[in-house]
């Protein structure tokens, strides 16, 4: 009989070796193992066992409370003459207290490991100390979408029916990952690694991998926190220059820079109208399109302004990133000295061109009178 140590409250595997020491075959061999917990018996049979041969039988027995117990096997066999013999074997066993300890580790997948781990969320996950949450240390880039998750059963009993969910920090189940049946059984000392793809996970700042499982007659849950943030872009207007032209028109030149870690898509820049500034032809708005992370794209806008009173112009940027639509605004100052130039000629210009101004003024008066007639 093998396995002299059992775990309390769990199904334990016990192996028994049945041998035929006679010179004739034995038939109709029946071996019964008595359960140390409740006295129930598990039955195994061997149709025929040749002379001098042996065969190993496997039993599942349930141990009771921790302590020293006795495991009994009772064997019956029929010899060639039809006589039935019976033998009883007892062996002391130690029943250990149940230890629940499942450890899990998560880290970004490296290039060399991509082909070595089964793709998809089909690996093993667990927690620590029967469900205690331990903060995973950050190693490598935290915005990587592929994550290797390794789980090890450090306890002394198998965990079964392991089911995994990925959740946000507020406990919501992340539907792009969903629920995954991980494994039917993870024996003590065993480990497994799964590659998890978080590409479609949006709008989260941190993830908890939660594994539920069965241990003996109860349910368990374990988790690990992983510092993951989805790739999201962030728009910033840089190098902006507001030019005031003589007719009160404004021209806004600048760059739309992406200071985030993801793409900006369908980016549009426009002038926001107010009491003193309104968008004007030909560039009321400007379609920038897609801007990759750490890249920028130039834009140009035009507006009509009450330059004598306008001190600023508001520019709005709309774009999509990480599956969400974002709207941002920036306020740009209208240069005071240029606004003054736009309201009328300077003193020098007036002195040099006074005759021209007078002629123009007369021409305007005549034009108005003719229209009244």
Secondary structure, 3 states (H helix, E strand, C coil): CCCCEEECCCEEEEEEEEECCCCCCEEEEEEEEECCCCCCEEEEEEEEECCCCEEEEEEEEECCCCEEEEEEEEEEEECCCCCEEEEEEEEEEEEECCCCCEEEEEEECCHHHCCCCCCCCCCCCCCECCCECEECCCCCCCCCCEEEEEEEECCCCCEEEEEEEEEECCCCECCCCCEEEEEEEECCCCEEEEEEECCCCCCCEEEEEEEEEEECCEEEEEEEEEEEECCCCCEEEEEEEEEECCCCEEEEEEEEEECCCCCEEEEEEEEECCCCEEECCCCCEEEEEEECCCCEEEEEEEEEECCCCCCEEEEEEEEEECCEEEEEEEEEECCHHHHHHHHCCCHHHHHHCHHHHHHHHHHHHHHHHHHHC
